Amino acid sequence: MSRTEQWVVHHVTLQQVESHREDGEAPPWWAINAIEKLEDRPVEDGSAGTDRPFTCYEAWRLRRALSEYAEQPETPEGDVAAAVSLVRRLDETFVEPPTALG
């Protein structure tokens, strides 16, 4: 993932964590895991990489959150482009959603 894509993923997952905490709920484990994985990854400018840093479940929850973020009118154009690109790559990498999300 590029630096911009990593920032968008971090932003979207952090929004998930903060939203749950504001509602008095425990933050979603998949969002915490995604943030931790991002913080442990080296930044690769312009490289999508061939590894699969997310589990299938994390990827599909992330895909859903990125899609929602990209559809918000206040989302900056650069973030929309990064989110859409990530959604496409997640679709290509993880062919079907896990049973719990299907």
C-alpha positions as CSV (number, residue, x, y, z in Angstrom):
1,M,0.0,0.0,0.0
2,S,1.1,3.5,-0.7
3,R,1.5,6.0,2.1
4,T,-1.8,7.6,1.1
5,E,-3.6,4.3,1.1
6,Q,-2.2,3.4,4.5
7,W,-3.3,6.8,5.8
8,V,-6.8,6.2,4.5
9,V,-7.0,2.8,6.1
10,H,-5.7,4.1,9.4
11,H,-8.2,7.0,9.3
12,V,-11.2,4.8,8.4
13,T,-10.3,2.2,11.1
14,L,-9.7,4.9,13.7
15,Q,-13.2,6.3,12.9
16,Q,-14.7,2.9,13.6
17,V,-12.9,2.7,17.0
18,E,-13.9,6.2,18.0
19,S,-17.5,5.8,16.9
20,H,-17.9,2.7,19.0
21,R,-16.3,4.3,22.0
22,E,-18.6,7.3,21.7
23,D,-21.6,4.9,21.7
24,G,-20.2,3.3,24.9
25,E,-19.3,0.1,23.0
26,A,-16.1,-1.8,22.8
27,P,-14.1,-1.0,19.7
28,P,-14.3,-3.6,16.9
29,W,-11.5,-6.0,17.2
30,W,-11.0,-6.1,13.4
31,A,-10.3,-2.3,13.4
32,I,-7.8,-2.6,16.3
33,N,-6.1,-5.4,14.5
34,A,-5.9,-3.4,11.2
35,I,-4.4,-0.4,13.0
36,E,-1.8,-2.6,14.7
37,K,-0.9,-4.2,11.4
38,L,-0.5,-0.9,9.7
39,E,1.7,0.4,12.5
40,D,3.9,-2.6,12.1
41,R,4.2,-2.4,8.3
42,P,6.9,-0.5,6.5
43,V,5.6,2.3,4.2
44,E,6.0,1.3,0.5
45,D,5.5,4.3,-1.7
46,G,3.6,3.3,-4.9
47,S,3.8,-0.4,-4.2
48,A,0.7,-2.5,-3.6
49,G,2.7,-5.4,-2.3
50,T,1.9,-9.0,-2.8
51,D,1.4,-10.0,0.8
52,R,-2.0,-10.3,2.5
53,P,-1.7,-8.3,5.8
54,F,-5.4,-8.7,6.6
55,T,-7.5,-11.8,7.4
56,C,-10.5,-12.4,5.1
57,Y,-12.8,-11.1,7.8
58,E,-10.7,-8.0,8.5
59,A,-10.5,-7.3,4.7
60,W,-14.2,-7.5,4.2
61,R,-15.0,-5.3,7.2
62,L,-12.4,-2.8,6.0
63,R,-13.8,-3.0,2.5
64,R,-17.2,-2.1,3.8
65,A,-15.8,0.8,5.9
66,L,-13.7,2.1,2.9
67,S,-16.7,2.0,0.6
68,E,-18.8,4.0,3.1
69,Y,-16.0,6.5,3.5
70,A,-15.6,7.0,-0.2
71,E,-19.3,7.6,-0.6
72,Q,-19.4,10.5,1.9
73,P,-19.6,13.9,0.2
74,E,-17.1,15.5,2.6
75,T,-14.4,12.9,1.8
76,P,-11.5,14.6,0.0
77,E,-11.1,13.5,-3.7
78,G,-7.6,12.0,-3.0
79,D,-9.0,9.9,-0.2
80,V,-11.9,8.7,-2.4
81,A,-9.4,7.6,-5.1
82,A,-7.3,5.7,-2.5
83,A,-10.3,4.1,-0.9
84,V,-11.8,3.0,-4.3
85,S,-8.4,1.6,-5.3
86,L,-8.1,-0.4,-2.1
87,V,-11.7,-1.7,-2.4
88,R,-10.9,-3.0,-5.9
89,R,-7.7,-4.7,-4.7
90,L,-9.5,-6.2,-1.7
91,D,-12.1,-7.5,-4.1
92,E,-9.4,-9.1,-6.3
93,T,-7.5,-10.6,-3.3
94,F,-10.4,-11.9,-1.3
95,V,-12.8,-13.3,-3.8
96,E,-15.8,-13.9,-1.5
97,P,-16.8,-12.5,1.9
98,P,-16.6,-14.8,4.9
99,T,-19.8,-16.7,5.7
100,A,-20.6,-14.4,8.7
101,L,-20.8,-11.4,6.3
102,G,-22.3,-13.0,3.2
